[in-house]
Amino acid sequence: MMCEGGCIGGPATMISSMKARGQLIKFSKQSDKKSVLSNEKLEKFRDVDLER
């Protein structure tokens, strides 16, 4: 599923994507994680087999 504007602008949003954009940019600049792969919590799923 791909939402217009990403998850922020998806179904049942409480704020428009244009209004949320500034807050999202501010939050993103404060974060030390800049990508999904830089999240250290991924390590605990290393041995999970997703193949069927």
C-alpha positions as CSV (number, residue, x, y, z in Angstrom):
1,M,0.0,0.0,0.0
2,M,1.3,3.4,-0.9
3,C,-0.3,6.5,0.4
4,E,-0.2,9.8,-1.4
5,G,2.4,11.8,0.6
6,G,3.6,8.7,2.3
7,C,2.3,7.5,5.6
8,I,1.9,11.0,6.9
9,G,-0.7,11.8,4.2
10,G,-2.4,8.4,4.2
11,P,-6.0,7.4,5.0
12,A,-7.6,8.8,8.1
13,T,-5.1,11.5,8.6
14,M,-5.7,14.1,11.2
15,I,-3.6,16.8,9.4
16,S,-3.0,17.5,5.8
17,S,0.4,16.6,4.3
18,M,1.2,20.2,3.6
19,K,0.6,21.2,7.3
20,A,2.6,18.1,8.5
21,R,5.5,18.7,6.2
22,G,7.2,21.3,8.4
23,Q,6.9,19.2,11.5
24,L,8.2,16.1,9.7
25,I,11.2,18.0,8.4
26,K,12.0,19.3,11.9
27,F,11.7,15.8,13.5
28,S,13.8,14.3,10.7
29,K,16.6,16.8,11.3
30,Q,16.7,16.0,15.0
31,S,16.9,12.2,14.4
32,D,20.3,10.6,14.3
33,K,18.9,7.7,12.2
34,K,18.6,8.8,8.6
35,S,17.6,5.5,7.1
36,V,15.6,2.3,8.0
37,L,18.8,0.3,7.8
38,S,20.6,2.4,10.4
39,N,18.1,1.2,13.1
40,E,20.0,-1.0,15.5
41,K,16.8,-2.9,16.4
42,L,17.0,-4.7,13.1
43,E,19.7,-6.9,14.5
44,K,17.3,-8.9,16.6
45,F,15.5,-9.9,13.4
46,R,18.7,-11.0,11.6
47,D,17.8,-14.8,11.9
48,V,14.1,-14.5,11.0
49,D,13.4,-16.5,7.8
50,L,10.9,-14.7,5.7
51,E,10.8,-17.3,2.9
52,R,7.8,-19.6,2.6
